[in-house]
Amino acid sequence: MNTANRARCGPGGFHRLSIFLKTFDHLTVIGLREWVALPDLGVAGLRAKIDTGASTSSLHATDIEPFERDGEKWVRFTAHLGTVVQLRHRRCEAPLVARKTIKSSNGQAQVRYVISTTLALGDRVWPIEFTLACRKSMRYRLLLGSKALIDGQLVVNPGIKYVQDKPVFPVSTSSTGVA
């Protein structure tokens, strides 16, 4: 079995050296927080909050502009990455999947753009959908919802964080990250 040799646990953020399963049957075990990459957008080293109560994943984005490319609908946006203290920005483009009404955690309904891109978590890479939303008041710029967990064949151990290694930045399968 594949195991992690470190994880962050315990009250008050104390660290302890422990052995945790990284896989269970055919499923990958993840904690409540994980490092991810969005290779098609040229983004690596992004901390994600795992939220099994949210069906859709969400990415902090502003300056959202829909446009057409070769007859297909796309969206251009600024992805806000990193932390509140160390904020990074990246201008990105991605295929537009839909516009969807989402009820946010504060109960407000918002119409959001939905994009499709790849997500890398640990040694897995798969396509997922994100809504683009303003998450500037949130600690984590990326929220990973239950649909992405199901598609990625992931199971959450809520007692641990950062089980999987930071993903090795895969080569982009398309050129949607804009310098």
N, CA, C and O of each residue as an XYZ file, in Angstrom:
716
protein
N       0.830     -1.193      0.000
C       0.000      0.000      0.000
C       0.862      1.239      0.000
O       1.966      1.247      0.545
N       0.357      2.269     -0.606
C       1.044      3.534     -0.697
C       0.772      4.339      0.576
O      -0.387      4.462      0.972
N       1.790      4.884      1.226
C       1.576      5.635      2.461
C       2.258      6.981      2.405
O       3.236      7.177      1.685
N       1.724      7.898      3.177
C       2.352      9.213      3.332
C       3.175      9.163      4.607
O       2.753      8.556      5.591
N       4.327      9.782      4.605
C       5.152      9.748      5.806
C       5.013     11.005      6.646
O       5.674     11.136      7.677
N       4.166     11.928      6.222
C       3.952     13.130      7.008
C       2.556     13.672      6.744
O       1.987     13.487      5.668
N       2.033     14.331      7.735
C       0.751     15.015      7.595
C       0.633     16.015      8.727
O       1.271     15.869      9.769
N      -0.180     17.023      8.516
C      -0.390     18.031      9.541
C      -1.685     17.694     10.269
O      -2.745     17.582      9.654
N      -1.589     17.536     11.568
C      -2.742     17.124     12.352
C      -2.740     17.842     13.681
O      -1.802     18.556     14.036
N      -3.817     17.628     14.398
C      -3.880     18.037     15.785
C      -4.396     19.435     15.990
O      -4.364     20.261     15.079
N      -4.872     19.699     17.184
C      -5.400     21.025     17.508
C      -4.300     22.067     17.491
O      -3.151     21.782     17.828
N      -4.657     23.257     17.103
C      -3.704     24.358     17.098
C      -2.657     24.268     16.008
O      -1.679     25.014     16.037
N      -2.834     23.380     15.054
C      -1.913     23.285     13.940
C      -0.601     22.611     14.262
O       0.361     22.766     13.509
N      -0.522     21.862     15.361
C       0.711     21.158     15.693
C       1.007     20.107     14.651
O       0.096     19.519     14.069
N       2.266     19.875     14.421
C       2.689     18.873     13.447
C       3.124     17.619     14.201
O       3.722     17.697     15.274
N       2.815     16.477     13.625
C       3.323     15.244     14.192
C       3.659     14.309     13.046
O       3.015     14.335     11.997
N       4.655     13.498     13.253
C       5.055     12.546     12.232
C       4.159     11.323     12.355
O       4.095     10.700     13.415
N       3.469     10.979     11.281
C       2.542      9.854     11.287
C       2.578      9.162      9.944
O       3.067      9.709      8.955
N       2.058      7.959      9.924
C       1.928      7.205      8.687
C       0.440      7.146      8.353
O      -0.362      6.710      9.179
N       0.068      7.578      7.158
C      -1.317      7.554      6.715
C      -1.403      6.843      5.375
O      -0.478      6.904      4.565
N      -2.506      6.177      5.154
C      -2.750      5.549      3.867
C      -2.952      6.612      2.802
O      -3.664      7.590      3.031
N      -2.334      6.433      1.640
C      -2.554      7.336      0.515
C      -3.566      6.754     -0.455
O      -4.107      7.472     -1.295
N      -3.827      5.452     -0.344
C      -4.855      4.821     -1.168
C      -5.662      3.861     -0.310
O      -5.171      3.334      0.689
N      -6.901      3.644     -0.712
C      -7.772      2.682     -0.056
C      -8.546      1.998     -1.165
O      -9.356      2.627     -1.845
N      -8.299      0.714     -1.346
C      -8.865     -0.018     -2.471
C      -8.355      0.685     -3.734
O      -7.141      0.800     -3.901
N      -9.213      1.150     -4.610
C      -8.785      1.864     -5.820
C      -8.893      3.380     -5.665
O      -8.600      4.120     -6.604
N      -9.310      3.845     -4.488
C      -9.528      5.268     -4.256
C      -8.282      5.923     -3.660
O      -7.548      5.299     -2.894
N      -8.055      7.175     -4.016
C      -6.967      7.951     -3.437
C      -7.488      8.659     -2.198
O      -8.532      9.308     -2.253
N      -6.782      8.546     -1.089
C      -7.161      9.205      0.161
C      -6.570     10.606      0.172
O      -5.385     10.801     -0.101
N      -7.420     11.581      0.493
C      -6.960     12.964      0.629
C      -7.434     13.513      1.967
O      -8.337     12.960      2.596
N      -6.811     14.611      2.393
C      -7.206     15.285      3.624
C      -8.130     16.459      3.320
O      -8.539     16.661      2.177
N      -8.449     17.221      4.343
C      -9.346     18.376      4.176
C      -8.702     19.520      3.392
O      -9.405     20.384      2.869
N      -7.386     19.530      3.309
C      -6.644     20.501      2.507
C      -5.625     19.718      1.701
O      -5.026     18.764      2.198
N      -5.428     20.131      0.434
C      -4.443     19.449     -0.421
C      -3.808     20.449     -1.376
O      -4.403     21.480     -1.691
N      -2.598     20.143     -1.835
C      -1.926     20.913     -2.877
C      -2.421     20.425     -4.228
O      -2.524     19.219     -4.454
N      -2.726     21.349     -5.126
C      -3.188     20.987     -6.462
C      -2.483     21.847     -7.506
O      -1.817     22.829     -7.179
N      -2.644     21.456     -8.765
C      -2.173     22.248     -9.905
C      -3.284     22.254    -10.946
O      -4.097     21.332    -11.011
N      -3.306     23.293    -11.747
C      -4.217     23.408    -12.891
C      -3.330     23.533    -14.132
O      -3.085     24.640    -14.613
N      -2.851     22.398    -14.647
C      -1.830     22.434    -15.708
C      -2.261     23.153    -16.975
O      -1.438     23.831    -17.591
N      -3.506     23.034    -17.387
C      -3.942     23.710    -18.613
C      -3.979     25.230    -18.454
O      -3.950     25.966    -19.441
N      -4.043     25.692    -17.206
C      -4.039     27.135    -16.949
C      -2.652     27.627    -16.542
O      -2.462     28.821    -16.310
N      -1.684     26.716    -16.453
C      -0.322     27.099    -16.085
C      -0.172     27.441    -14.622
O       0.669     28.265    -14.264
N      -0.974     26.824    -13.765
C      -0.982     27.142    -12.337
C      -0.521     25.930    -11.532
O      -1.043     24.828    -11.702
N       0.464     26.141    -10.650
C       0.954     25.077     -9.756
C       1.022     25.628     -8.340
O       0.964     26.841     -8.134
N       1.146     24.738     -7.370
C       1.329     25.148     -5.979
C       0.153     25.891     -5.401
O       0.323     26.914     -4.737
N      -1.035     25.389     -5.647
C      -2.261     26.036     -5.172
C      -2.866     25.180     -4.064
O      -3.057     23.977     -4.241
N      -3.169     25.797     -2.922
C      -3.801     25.067     -1.826
C      -5.303     25.011     -2.066
O      -5.926     26.024     -2.382
N      -5.878     23.827     -1.916
C      -7.318     23.642     -2.130
C      -7.986     23.237     -0.831
O      -7.434     22.471     -0.041
N      -9.181     23.763     -0.623
C     -10.034     23.340      0.482
C     -10.979     22.289     -0.073
O     -11.613     22.510     -1.105
N     -11.082     21.158      0.593
C     -11.967     20.087      0.163
C     -13.306     20.295      0.854
O     -13.366     20.387      2.080
N     -14.381     20.370      0.074
C     -15.711     20.637      0.619
C     -16.702     19.621      0.072
O     -17.235     19.792     -1.024
N     -16.946     18.567      0.836
C     -17.860     17.516      0.389
C     -19.312     18.001      0.372
O     -20.168     17.358     -0.235
N     -19.596     19.118      1.025
C     -20.954     19.673      1.030
C     -21.273     20.503     -0.199
O     -22.438     20.805     -0.455
N     -20.260     20.873     -0.961
C     -20.457     21.630     -2.197
C     -20.374     20.663     -3.362
O     -19.440     19.864     -3.431
N     -21.320     20.715     -4.271
C     -21.246     19.800     -5.411
C     -20.265     20.316     -6.456
O     -19.563     19.525     -7.087
N     -20.207     21.616     -6.646
C     -19.382     22.213     -7.688
C     -18.096     22.785     -7.104
O     -18.098     23.312     -5.992
N     -17.012     22.685     -7.841
C     -15.741     23.289     -7.450
C     -15.741     24.754     -7.857
O     -16.458     25.151     -8.776
N     -14.932     25.558     -7.167
C     -14.922     26.992     -7.425
C     -13.494     27.535     -7.390
O     -12.673     27.107     -6.579
N     -13.212     28.482     -8.279
C     -11.904     29.126     -8.384
C     -12.089     30.629     -8.261
O     -12.995     31.199     -8.869
N     -11.230     31.274     -7.475
C     -11.302     32.732     -7.302
C     -10.856     33.416     -8.595
O      -9.721     33.244     -9.041
N     -11.764     34.192     -9.187
C     -11.464     34.858    -10.459
C     -12.153     36.218    -10.530
O     -13.229     36.419     -9.966
N     -11.508     37.148    -11.236
C     -12.087     38.469    -11.507
C     -11.830     38.809    -12.972
O     -11.214     38.032    -13.701
N     -12.307     39.973    -13.391
C     -12.101     40.456    -14.767
C     -12.544     39.408    -15.784
O     -11.833     39.139    -16.752
N     -13.707     38.824    -15.568
C     -14.211     37.729    -16.397
C     -14.826     38.296    -17.676
O     -15.719     39.141    -17.630
N     -14.331     37.813    -18.821
C     -14.789     38.286    -20.130
C     -15.077     37.098    -21.040
O     -14.154     36.367    -21.400
N     -16.340     36.888    -21.420
C     -16.626     35.836    -22.397
C     -16.189     36.277    -23.792
O     -16.236     37.465    -24.110
N     -15.764     35.323    -24.628
C     -15.395     35.612    -26.010
C     -15.532     34.345    -26.836
O     -15.775     33.269    -26.290
N     -15.378     34.465    -28.145
C     -15.444     33.297    -29.021
C     -14.091     33.026    -29.647
O     -13.358     33.946    -30.009
N     -13.770     31.737    -29.769
C     -12.554     31.290    -30.426
C     -12.949     30.139    -31.355
O     -13.432     29.102    -30.901
N     -12.740     30.332    -32.633
C     -13.066     29.306    -33.634
C     -14.519     28.834    -33.508
O     -14.808     27.644    -33.630
N     -15.421     29.779    -33.263
C     -16.841     29.459    -33.164
C     -17.271     28.856    -31.835
O     -18.452     28.562    -31.649
N     -16.337     28.664    -30.906
C     -16.640     28.079    -29.591
C     -16.636     29.183    -28.536
O     -15.913     30.171    -28.662
N     -17.447     29.006    -27.500
C     -17.503     29.970    -26.402
C     -16.378     29.693    -25.411
O     -16.175     28.561    -24.972
N     -15.661     30.749    -25.075
C     -14.567     30.708    -24.114
C     -14.760     31.833    -23.111
O     -15.626     32.690    -23.286
N     -13.945     31.828    -22.055
C     -13.943     32.913    -21.082
C     -12.492     33.224    -20.714
O     -11.664     32.327    -20.561
N     -12.213     34.509    -20.579
C     -10.892     35.019    -20.181
C     -11.076     35.610    -18.785
O     -12.072     36.286    -18.528
N     -10.125     35.362    -17.880
C     -10.283     35.828    -16.505
C      -8.928     35.943    -15.824
O      -7.929     35.404    -16.301
N      -8.907     36.649    -14.709
C      -7.719     36.722    -13.862
C      -7.939     35.775    -12.699
O      -8.865     35.961    -11.910
N      -7.092     34.759    -12.587
C      -7.145     33.821    -11.471
C      -6.291     34.391    -10.344
O      -5.147     34.790    -10.559
N      -6.855     34.425     -9.155
C      -6.140     34.920     -7.978
C      -5.701     33.709     -7.174
O      -6.522     32.896     -6.750
N      -4.406     33.603     -6.974
C      -3.814     32.407     -6.388
C      -3.043     32.771     -5.137
O      -2.934     33.949     -4.795
N      -2.518     31.793     -4.464
C      -1.721     32.054     -3.270
C      -2.594     32.365     -2.077
O      -3.747     31.938     -2.006
N      -2.037     33.115     -1.139
C      -2.741     33.445      0.096
C      -3.049     34.933      0.129
O      -2.609     35.690     -0.736
N      -3.808     35.340      1.133
C      -4.125     36.760      1.299
C      -2.840     37.559      1.464
O      -2.727     38.669      0.944
N      -1.867     36.999      2.186
C      -0.587     37.665      2.438
C       0.294     37.663      1.188
O       0.954     38.658      0.887
N       0.303     36.547      0.466
C       1.187     36.400     -0.695
C       0.337     36.066     -1.927
O       0.342     34.933     -2.410
N      -0.381     37.056     -2.417
C      -1.304     36.866     -3.530
C      -0.562     36.871     -4.865
O       0.308     37.708     -5.107
N      -0.924     35.917     -5.727
C      -0.403     35.856     -7.087
C      -1.593     35.949     -8.038
O      -2.707     35.553     -7.696
N      -1.345     36.474     -9.228
C      -2.387     36.593    -10.245
C      -1.903     35.947    -11.531
O      -0.706     35.923    -11.818
N      -2.845     35.426    -12.299
C      -2.508     34.877    -13.612
C      -3.700     35.083    -14.525
O      -4.833     34.744    -14.181
N      -3.432     35.638    -15.683
C      -4.478     35.816    -16.690
C      -4.643     34.485    -17.410
O      -3.661     33.907    -17.875
N      -5.880     33.991    -17.508
C      -6.157     32.668    -18.060
C      -7.295     32.709    -19.064
O      -8.084     33.653    -19.096
N      -7.362     31.675    -19.877
C      -8.467     31.456    -20.814
C      -8.853     29.994    -20.735
O      -7.995     29.122    -20.600
N     -10.169     29.726    -20.820
C     -10.648     28.341    -20.750
C     -11.962     28.222    -21.515
O     -12.692     29.203    -21.660
N     -12.263     27.017    -22.004
C     -13.550     26.799    -22.659
C     -14.692     27.052    -21.676
O     -14.634     26.643    -20.516
N     -15.726     27.730    -22.161
C     -16.904     28.004    -21.348
C     -17.868     26.833    -21.487
O     -18.276     26.488    -22.596
N     -18.228     26.229    -20.372
C     -19.146     25.092    -20.370
C     -20.582     25.582    -20.269
O     -21.458     25.112    -20.995
N     -20.822     26.538    -19.359
C     -22.190     27.011    -19.113
C     -22.151     28.235    -18.217
O     -21.098     28.652    -17.735
N     -23.331     28.794    -18.013
C     -23.561     29.770    -16.955
C     -24.554     29.102    -16.029
O     -25.574     28.577    -16.476
N     -24.259     29.119    -14.735
C     -25.045     28.351    -13.781
C     -25.398     29.213    -12.577
O     -24.584     30.014    -12.119
N     -26.620     29.043    -12.066
C     -27.011     29.724    -10.839
C     -26.574     28.868     -9.664
O     -26.975     27.711     -9.538
N     -25.746     29.451     -8.806
C     -25.180     28.750     -7.654
C     -25.632     29.467     -6.389
O     -25.604     30.695     -6.317
N     -26.046     28.696     -5.400
C     -26.374     29.264     -4.096
C     -25.107     29.197     -3.248
O     -24.633     28.112     -2.913
N     -24.565     30.361     -2.903
C     -23.302     30.410     -2.164
C     -23.526     30.071     -0.691
O     -24.663     29.917     -0.246
N     -22.432     29.958      0.056
C     -22.499     29.590      1.468
C     -23.263     30.609      2.306
O     -23.775     30.272      3.373
N     -23.345     31.852      1.832
C     -24.100     32.865      2.580
C     -25.578     32.909      2.169
O     -26.324     33.776      2.625
N     -25.999     31.971      1.303
C     -27.403     31.875      0.915
C     -27.783     32.697     -0.300
O     -28.920     32.612     -0.762
N     -26.861     33.493     -0.833
C     -27.130     34.331     -1.998
C     -27.029     33.507     -3.278
O     -26.112     32.698     -3.422
N     -27.953     33.703     -4.196
C     -27.885     33.041     -5.504
C     -27.098     33.933     -6.455
O     -27.350     35.135     -6.538
N     -26.152     33.348     -7.168
C     -25.324     34.081     -8.128
C     -25.272     33.303     -9.430
O     -25.263     32.072     -9.431
N     -25.238     34.037    -10.549
C     -25.000     33.393    -11.832
C     -23.494     33.418    -12.054
O     -22.865     34.475    -12.011
N     -22.919     32.233    -12.295
C     -21.470     32.118    -12.460
C     -21.140     31.427    -13.775
O     -21.911     30.613    -14.283
N     -19.976     31.773    -14.311
C     -19.441     31.079    -15.476
C     -18.855     29.746    -15.008
O     -18.263     29.660    -13.932
N     -19.027     28.717    -15.826
C     -18.473     27.396    -15.537
C     -17.453     27.078    -16.621
O     -17.758     27.150    -17.811
N     -16.234     26.725    -16.202
C     -15.170     26.362    -17.144
C     -14.790     24.903    -16.962
O     -15.083     24.295    -15.933
N     -14.143     24.357    -17.962
C     -13.604     23.007    -17.894
C     -12.088     23.102    -18.045
O     -11.587     23.754    -18.961
N     -11.362     22.446    -17.137
C      -9.905     22.407    -17.194
C      -9.428     21.149    -16.475
O     -10.235     20.423    -15.895
N      -8.131     20.888    -16.510
C      -7.612     19.710    -15.811
C      -7.130     20.094    -14.421
O      -6.678     21.214    -14.184
N      -7.238     19.138    -13.514
C      -6.773     19.286    -12.144
C      -5.754     18.186    -11.882
O      -5.971     17.031    -12.249
N      -4.653     18.543    -11.253
C      -3.660     17.555    -10.813
C      -3.639     17.578     -9.290
O      -3.477     18.629     -8.671
N      -3.807     16.396     -8.699
C      -3.763     16.243     -7.248
C      -3.000     14.951     -6.980
O      -3.407     13.878     -7.426
N      -1.899     15.057     -6.257
C      -1.043     13.888     -6.063
C      -0.534     13.411     -7.406
O       0.021     14.195     -8.176
N      -0.718     12.127     -7.697
C      -0.270     11.596     -8.988
C      -1.417     11.455     -9.992
O      -1.259     10.817    -11.032
N      -2.567     12.049     -9.680
C      -3.733     11.965    -10.575
C      -3.968     13.281    -11.311
O      -3.766     14.367    -10.768
N      -4.401     13.149    -12.565
C      -4.768     14.309    -13.384
C      -6.068     13.948    -14.088
O      -6.157     12.895    -14.719
N      -7.089     14.819    -13.987
C      -8.365     14.548    -14.643
C      -9.092     15.859    -14.923
O      -8.812     16.875    -14.287
N     -10.026     15.839    -15.877
C     -10.772     17.058    -16.195
C     -11.875     17.309    -15.169
O     -12.570     16.386    -14.745
N     -12.023     18.582    -14.778
C     -13.113     18.949    -13.879
C     -13.694     20.289    -14.316
O     -13.122     20.996    -15.146
N     -14.837     20.616    -13.742
C     -15.482     21.902    -13.993
C     -15.359     22.769    -12.743
O     -15.502     22.292    -11.617
N     -15.089     24.056    -12.971
C     -15.026     25.060    -11.914
C     -16.018     26.167    -12.219
O     -16.214     26.528    -13.380
N     -16.646     26.706    -11.182
C     -17.333     27.980    -11.350
C     -16.307     29.057    -11.040
O     -15.433     28.865    -10.194
N     -16.411     30.181    -11.717
C     -15.536     31.322    -11.452
C     -16.282     32.255    -10.507
O     -17.380     32.714    -10.822
N     -15.690     32.534     -9.355
C     -16.372     33.323     -8.331
C     -15.380     34.186     -7.575
O     -14.183     33.903     -7.536
N     -15.902     35.239     -6.978
C     -15.075     36.075     -6.109
C     -14.968     35.381     -4.752
O     -15.956     35.247     -4.029
N     -13.767     34.947     -4.423
C     -13.502     34.280     -3.143
C     -12.483     35.094     -2.333
O     -11.752     34.537     -1.514
N     -12.439     36.427     -2.567
C     -11.397     37.234     -1.934
C     -11.494     37.245     -0.410
O     -10.485     37.450      0.265
N     -12.665     37.033      0.134
C     -12.790     37.005      1.593
C     -12.560     35.607      2.168
O     -12.614     35.414      3.383
N     -12.303     34.635      1.291
C     -12.088     33.253      1.728
C     -10.592     32.962      1.878
O      -9.774     33.530      1.155
N     -10.242     32.092      2.799
C      -8.845     31.729      3.022
C      -8.264     30.957      1.840
O      -7.104     31.150      1.476
N      -9.078     30.077      1.240
C      -8.604     29.235      0.138
C      -9.186     29.729     -1.180
O     -10.394     29.939     -1.297
N      -8.325     29.911     -2.164
C      -8.716     30.440     -3.469
C      -9.382     29.395     -4.345
O      -9.991     29.729     -5.361
N      -9.269     28.128     -3.955
C      -9.858     27.045     -4.727
C     -10.619     26.121     -3.784
O     -10.093     25.676     -2.764
N     -11.858     25.844     -4.146
C     -12.712     24.928     -3.396
C     -12.957     23.711     -4.272
O     -13.402     23.845     -5.412
N     -12.676     22.540     -3.758
C     -12.871     21.306     -4.508
C     -14.139     20.625     -4.002
O     -14.202     20.172     -2.859
N     -15.157     20.560     -4.881
C     -16.463     20.019     -4.512
C     -16.598     18.532     -4.777
O     -15.683     17.896     -5.298
N     -17.758     17.982     -4.412
C     -17.972     16.535     -4.445
C     -17.952     15.930     -5.848
O     -17.532     14.784     -6.007
N     -18.394     16.668     -6.870
C     -18.342     16.116     -8.235
C     -16.900     15.829     -8.650
O     -16.631     14.801     -9.271
N     -15.976     16.719     -8.317
C     -14.557     16.513     -8.638
C     -13.994     15.337     -7.841
O     -13.167     14.581     -8.350
N     -14.438     15.181     -6.599
C     -13.969     14.074     -5.770
C     -14.419     12.737     -6.348
O     -13.651     11.776     -6.372
N     -15.654     12.679     -6.810
C     -16.189     11.454     -7.415
C     -15.447     11.139     -8.711
O     -14.997     10.013     -8.920
N     -15.323     12.145     -9.580
C     -14.641     11.937    -10.869
C     -13.176     11.531    -10.686
O     -12.649     10.744    -11.472
N     -12.520     12.064     -9.656
C     -11.123     11.744     -9.394
C     -10.929     10.492     -8.565
O      -9.798     10.107     -8.268
N     -12.028      9.854     -8.190
C     -12.007      8.651     -7.356
C     -11.228      8.893     -6.063
O     -10.286      8.174     -5.731
N     -11.661      9.940     -5.344
C     -11.009     10.349     -4.110
C     -11.916     10.073     -2.921
O     -13.140     10.117     -3.042
N     -11.323      9.793     -1.790
C     -12.040      9.650     -0.533
C     -11.339     10.552      0.482
O     -10.111     10.622      0.514
N     -12.129     11.244      1.314
C     -11.588     12.235      2.243
C     -11.474     11.660      3.646
O     -12.430     11.090      4.172
N     -10.300     11.813      4.248
C     -10.097     11.527      5.665
C     -10.103     12.894      6.343
O      -9.126     13.635      6.232
N     -11.188     13.244      7.047
C     -11.304     14.601      7.598
C     -10.366     14.898      8.758
O     -10.276     16.042      9.205
N      -9.672     13.889      9.246
C      -8.761     14.096     10.375
C      -7.358     14.515      9.982
O      -6.519     14.742     10.854
N      -7.081     14.622      8.681
C      -5.726     14.944      8.248
C      -5.741     15.982      7.127
O      -6.778     16.245      6.519
N      -4.585     16.557      6.869
C      -4.406     17.551      5.804
C      -3.149     17.211      5.019
O      -2.212     16.618      5.553
N      -3.138     17.592      3.752
C      -1.971     17.463      2.886
C      -1.393     16.038      2.887
O      -0.210     15.841      3.166
N      -2.231     15.062      2.575
C      -1.823     13.659      2.512
C      -0.993     13.416      1.256
O       0.068     12.794      1.315
N      -1.480     13.907      0.125
C      -0.813     13.670     -1.151
C       0.347     14.643     -1.324
O       0.337     15.753     -0.794
N       1.346     14.197     -2.079
C       2.469     15.071     -2.402
C       1.997     16.181     -3.332
O       0.993     16.041     -4.031
N       2.742     17.289     -3.328
C       2.442     18.348     -4.301
C       2.544     17.733     -5.686
O       3.497     17.007     -5.970
N       1.574     18.011     -6.555
C       1.642     17.406     -7.889
C       2.845     17.915     -8.666
O       3.191     19.096     -8.620
N       3.469     16.992     -9.379
C       4.526     17.370    -10.302
C       3.810     18.103    -11.418
O       2.809     17.619    -11.946
N       4.319     19.264    -11.775
C       3.605     20.075    -12.757
C       3.617     19.387    -14.103
O       4.658     19.339    -14.758
N       2.464     18.843    -14.540
C       2.419     18.153    -15.838
C       2.512     19.146    -16.994
O       2.205     20.329    -16.847
N       2.934     18.645    -18.124
C       2.968     19.471    -19.329
C       1.544     19.798    -19.712
O       0.690     18.911    -19.732
N       1.270     21.052    -20.017
C      -0.070     21.479    -20.397
C      -0.561     20.757    -21.647
O       0.181     20.570    -22.611
N      -1.845     20.352    -21.605
C      -2.433     19.684    -22.762
C      -3.025     20.689    -23.745
O      -3.420     20.331    -24.855
N      -3.080     21.944    -23.324
C      -3.527     23.019    -24.209
C      -2.888     24.307    -23.753
O      -2.261     24.343    -22.694
N      -3.027     25.337    -24.505
C      -2.361     26.604    -24.157
C      -3.389     27.632    -23.702
O      -3.588     28.651    -24.364
N      -4.050     27.362    -22.559
C      -5.057     28.294    -22.071
C      -4.523     29.241    -21.025
O      -5.199     30.215    -20.691
N      -3.315     28.995    -20.483
C      -2.704     29.944    -19.579
C      -2.147     31.076    -20.427
O      -1.490     30.842    -21.441
N      -2.413     32.291    -20.008
C      -1.970     33.453    -20.772
C      -0.915     34.163    -19.954
O      -1.154     34.495    -18.793
N       0.237     34.400    -20.529
C       1.338     35.039    -19.797
C       1.035     36.471    -19.457
O       1.859     37.148    -18.842
